[in-house]
Amino acid sequence: MTLALINSMTGFGRCRDTVNGRDITVEIKSVNSRYLDCSVKISRSVSYLEERIKPYLQARGLSRGKVDVWIGVESLSAENADLRLDEDYLKGYLSALYRLRDGFGLPDDISVMTVAQNPKLFVSKAPEEDIEKDWEEVRSVLDRAADAFFAVRAREGEALAKDIRAKLAGIRGNTEQVESLSADSILHYRERLAERIRDALSDNRITVDESRLLTECAIYSDKVAVDEELVRLRAHFDAFEEILSSGEPVGRRLDFLMQEMNREVNTTGSKCNNAEIAALVVNMKCELEKIREQIQNLE
């Protein structure tokens, strides 16, 4: 049987490449979160592509986690921008500097480098935006970063699922032991209780109504029986495995199911007056807690 893919919410992917004279770097990382929280930081030159990143990742299967995406785009070619000198502004600026020098008797340190420090002298005209072309270039690098990112999440998710299944198998085994011990414990308890009641009534010279005595013992024994709890617990085990194998995001559903499983185990422990059963219940609760912690990492 091929097991369905389980994803962790922790992942990392990075890719850097040169595309049409642009140095493009994409980095994606994620950690656990109850919902999907996607934050995107992208270079100003292509900031208009920011709104496409989250839908892109969701289309690839992202549904939960705190995800940070960083995209850096740097032009390696001077042809991507037209830099020119604003000569009219320069003439006015130099004229003002000369008046400042002559009018106040200041030292003449007017040079190319000192004048060039005024950013208003230069006008940069960016080429016309081609949104679809820019998106294709960025996406070519984003695809590879996302491939690595989702591969990490899938690999870790597979390891988590394997560990969870192993722990669940151990709890199933404990359940079978509890059922066997519970049946013997109830039988012996019923016999001991009846014997004690007979002794107490005999000491007071009271005739025992055997039919009534057995009925009352049976009623009390039924109250401490855990058959129903174990039946429900097995049903939860089956549902747990079905969810794990569904191929869908499983974290929230399994978290809810864990609460139900804990409830049945706790009830079983409170009903049984047997040291061996108590030890098994403690072990089951410990393993369920470990599973619950692992589930917090699943998408």
N, C-alpha and C positions, 0 to 999 in steps of 0.2 A: 504493500500500500504506500503510495506517495503522500507524504505529509504536506499539508498546506503551509505556505510561507508565513512565518510569524516575524514581525519586525520589532526591533527595539526602538526606543525613542532617542537613543544616543547615537550620534553619527558624525562623521567628518569627511569632507571631500574637498580637494583643491586641484586646480588646473591653471596653467599659465601657457600662453601661446602668442605668437605674433600673427595677426591677421590683417592683410592689406595695409601694412604700414602702421598698425596699432599694436601696442603691447597690452594684452588683455589678461587679467588675473581674476579668477573667481574662487571664492572660498565659502564653503557652507558648513556650518556646524550646528548641532542641536543637543538639547538636554531634555530632561523630563518636564512635562507640564500637563495640567489637567485638560487644557484645551490647546488649540493651535494658535500660537503666538509667533508670527513671522515678521522679523525686522529686516529691512533691506537698506544697505548703504551703498551708493553707486556714484561714480564720478560725475561731476556737474556737466561734463560735455555730453553725456548720454542720460541725464537724469530723467528724461521723458520715458525711458524704458522701465523705470522702477515699478510701475503699476502692473507690468506683465510678469514679474518674477514669481509672486505668490501663486497666481493662477497656474503658472507653468508647473510649479512644484506640486500643487494639488492634483493636477492632471496626471502627474507621475505616481500618485498614490499617497502623498503626504496628508495625514489627517490630524495628528496630534504631536505636541512637542513645542518647546521654545526654540525657534530656529532663527539663526543669524546668518544673513547672506551679505558678503562684501564683494563688490565688483569694481575693480580698478581698470580704467581705460586711459592709456597714455599714447599720444601721437608721437611717432618716431620720424615723421616727415614734415619739413617746413612748409610743404605745399598745402597742408591742411588748414592753414590760416594765412590770410593776407595782411601783413603788417606794413603800415605806411605812416609817413610823417605828416602831421598836421601843420603845414607850412604857415598858414595864416595865424594860427595860434602861436607858433614859434616866433614870428615877427613881433607880435604884440608882447610876448613874454620877454624877448630880448630888449625891446624898447623900454619896458618897465624896469628891467635890471640896470640898463645904462643910466636911466634917470635916478635910480636909487644910488648908484655908484657916484654919479657926478653931483647930485643934490646934497649928499651927506658926507662926501669925501671919504668914501669907503675904499679899502684896498681892492684892486682889480684882480679877482680870482675867478672871473668868468671863463669857463673852459667847456669843452665838449662833455666831459664826464659830469661836471657839476650841473650843467643844463639838462643833461639826459636823465637826471634823477627825478625830474618832473614827469609822472606817468601820463599826464594829459597830452604830452607831445606826440604820443604814438596811438594810432587807431588800429585795432585788430578787428578784422572782419572775418568771421567764421564762414566756412562754406555752407551752402544750403543743406538743411537737414534732410536726410533720407531715412525716415524712421524704420521702414522695413529692411533696408540694407543694413542699417546699424544693428537691428535686432538679430538678423541672420548671423552677423559677425560675432556678436556677443553670445548668441545661443550656441554657436559651434564650440565655444569654450565651456559655456554653462552646461551643455549636455554631458561633457566628460567629467566635470566636477560633480554633477548630480549622479552620474553612474557610480562614481567612487563613494559618494555619500550614502546612496541607497544600498550599495553592496555591504558597507560596514553595518548599517542598521539590520540588514537581513542576516548577516553572519552572527551578530551578537544575539539577535532574536532567536535564531535557531539554537544557539547554545543555551539560552534561557529556557526555551521550551523543553529541551532535552532534560535539563535539570529539574524543571517543574514536574515533568512526567515521572521521573525517577522518584521524586519525593511523594507524589500522589500514589504510586504503586506501593510504597512503604506504608502509607496510611490505609490503603485498601487491605493490606495484610494485617495491620493492627485491628481493623474492623472485624475481620473474620475471627481473630483471637478473642476479641471482646464478646462476640456473639456466642462462641463456644463456652467461654468462662461464665457468661451471664446465665446461660441455661442451667449449667451445673450449680451455680451459686443460688439461683432461685429455688431449685429443687431441694438443695440442702438447707437453705434458709427456712423454707416452708416446713420441713421436717423438724428442724430445731425449734421453731416457734411453736408448733403444735405440741411438742414434747414439754416445753417449758410451761405452756398453759395447762397441760394435764397435771404436771407436778404441782403447780400453784393451786389448782382447784382441788386436787387430792389432799393436799395439806390442810385445806379448810373443809374437807369432807363434803365437797360439792360434786354432784354427779355431772360428768361431761356429756354434753350433747355432741356426739362425734360429727354428725351431719352439719350442725351449725358451726362447729369448730373448723372443719375443713373448708366450709364456705368462706368464713372470715379470713382464714389464712390465704385462700386462693385470691380473694379480693385484694388483700394487702400485697401479695406477691405480684399481682397484675400491675399495681401502682409503681412498683420498682422495676418492672420489665422494660427493656429498651428496644424491643423488636421494632416498634414504629420508627424510632429515631434512626436505627440502623438501616431500615428500608429507605427512608428519605435520604440518608447520607449516601447510600449507593446510587440513588437516582441523581444526586448532585454530582457524584463522580462521573457518571455517564454524560451528564449535561456539560460538565467541565471539559471532557475530552471532545465532545461534539463542537463546542465553541472553539477550542484550540485548532480543530481541523477544518474550520469553516472558511479559512482563507480571507477573512475580513478583519478589520481592527478589533481586537479582543479585550484590550485592557480594562475598559469600564465594565463590561459585562462580567468578566471574571472577578473583578473587585467586588461586585454585588454578590456574586455566587459564593465568594469566600465568607461573607457575613453569614449566609445561610448555613454553610458547612460548620462554621464555628459555633453557631447556635445549637446545632444537633449534637456536636461533640460535648459542649458544656452541659447540656441536659443529660446526656449519657453519664457523664462524670458525677453529676449531682444525684442521680438515681441509684448508682451502684455502691454497695458497701463491701467492696472487695478490693484488697490491696493490689492484686495483680491487675485488675481492671483499671484501678486508679493510676497505676504506673503507665499503662498503655495510653490512657486518656491524656496524661501529661505529655507523653511523647507525641501523640497526634496533634495536640495544641501547638507544641513547639514547631513541628513540621509545617503546620498550616500557617504559622506566623512567617516562617521562612518563605513559603510560597507567596504569601501576601506581599512581602517585600520585593520579591522578584517580579510580581505582576505590575508593580508601580513603574517598572522600566519598559513594559510592553506598550506598543502603540494601540 
